[in-house]
Every structure is written in C-alpha cells, then in structure tokens.
Amino acid sequence: RTSSKSDRLTEFLPIFSHFRRDRPLSLGRTLPTRPAMFIIATSVRHHAAPLTASRRLPRLVLCLLLILIAVPIETSAKKKSKQGVKIITLEKGDCQVGKAGRGDKLQVHYVGKLKDGTVFDDGTEKVGRPVEMVLGASQVVQGWHIGLDGICVGEKRRLVVPPKYGYGEAGNPPTVPGGATLVFDVELVILNGQR
C-alpha cells in the first residue's frame, strides 16, 4: 500500500526520539529543535524512497556526465612512433600534391628545441625562407627522414627525436649537449616545387 506522509514521518521519529534537545553532539553542537527533526526525517525518507522513472532519468543523466568528465578527452593531435621517433601531427595538410617520400625535395619551416624548451635552431629565422632538403639524403639529422616520411603540404608535425637519430652522445656544441633528445616542430610548405 502507499504510505501517507504522516506514516513516513512516524517511521523515522524513533531515530531521533532518544535525543534530548539540549544533549550535545560529538561536534559540540546541540541537537536541533523538534520541528527541525521532522524536516530531517522527511528528507531522509524522501531520499530513501524507491526511485520512480521520472526521478531516475535526471540521476542517470548526471551519472553519464560524471563518466564523460572522468574519461580523458582525446586531443586533435595524432600521435605515433616510428623507429623510436615520436611523430605528433599538430595540423593536417593537403595531400592532393602527394605524400613526401624518399628522394623528394621538401621546403619546410622548422624550429628545433631541447626537451626543456630551449631553442637551439630556428631555420626559418636563420635563412629568412623555407629550408630546402631532400628526404633520405644526409643533409639533416636522421630523425627527420624517419619523422617526415609521408608528410603532406601544409601539414605540421612535432618530431621527438632520441639521441640515436639526433646528434648522438657527442651532441652539437655549444647549443646541443651530448645525449640530448631533440624536439622539432616542422611544417611542409612546398613538395617537389608544388604548394
């Protein structure tokens, strides 16, 4: 049967009946007045009651929102690793011209940094125009040939190059210490003369 409100209050009054209004609580506070007890009892009974369909839906939505917040959000950057070189696509390009491969002529903007963020080489600033290279030729560190394979015009990549494919244990004094991991931000501007 359906309980009336008075019946619901009656069920919870025994919980508070053994308290006196002036009896201190463990936190040093006195128990609230008896009218306040009725409010507490009613609230407890209200939340203890079985959930109806209309009350269940908002709670379900709240739970789903909490789950979505807890799950890590995937960023737009696409990450992969090739031969120990980490390749992070910061911005997609236009592959209508094709994808860069061994022997292709590339013109790129780039900035080289150490892992702590110290810039050791800013190619564009240094020469005032995109830097030219041939993919697969020994003009740049080996990590570039690995990390720029398949890049498209307009694409921006971040290459995290281990010492093995960078300047090795010897480094490149005075700007790059021995055994340094290098971070390059590279943008392909022109591929084989085409933008």
Secondary structure, 3 states (H helix, E strand, C coil): CCCCHHHHHHHHHHHHHCCCCCCECCCCCECCCHHHHHHHHHHHHHHHCCCCHHHHHHHHHHHHHHHHHHCCCCCCCEEEEECCEEEEEEECCECCCCCCCCCCEEEEEEEEEECCCCEEEEHHHHHCCCEEEECCCCCCCHHHHHHCCCCCECCEEEEEECHHHCCCCCCECCCECCCCCEEEEEEEEEECCEC
